[in-house]
Amino acid sequence: MQIAAGKLIRLFLIILICYVSIVAFAIADQANYFYDDSGQLSRVLKSNNGLIYQYDQVGNLLAIINGITSSNPPILQSVVPNERWSPL
């Protein structure tokens, strides 16, 4: 009887490990898709990797930009009214 109980416990542990592995793999492989107002794919985010899709005025795909995204939002350092913005 002890041998059967030991085999049953091993079988249960193997099934549990397989289930946890499948669930972890499925969760790790998710991506978020974003579309613009015209319904075209604009961004794909997966973990810290991202793709940005750029289109021309009539909707033709111009570029796909591959980049790393940050989970931290930008921090506003200061606000100066009536000053023109310029990129760094």
KAMOWO-V80736 format. One record per backbone hydrogen bond with DSSP energy under -1.0 kcal/mol. NH is the residue of the N-H (numbers start at 0). CO is the residue of the C=O. Records with the same first field share a line. If there is no record, write none. Layout:
NH = CO / CO
//
This chain:
4 = 0
5 = 1
6 = 2
7 = 3
8 = 4
9 = 5
10 = 6
11 = 7
12 = 8
13 = 9
14 = 10
15 = 11
16 = 12
17 = 13
18 = 14
19 = 15
20 = 16
21 = 17
22 = 18
23 = 19
24 = 20
25 = 21
26 = 22
27 = 23
29 = 26
31 = 44
33 = 42
35 = 39
38 = 35
41 = 33
42 = 33
43 = 50
44 = 31
45 = 48
48 = 45
49 = 66
50 = 43
51 = 64
52 = 41
53 = 62
55 = 59
58 = 55
61 = 53
62 = 53
64 = 51
66 = 49
68 = 47
//
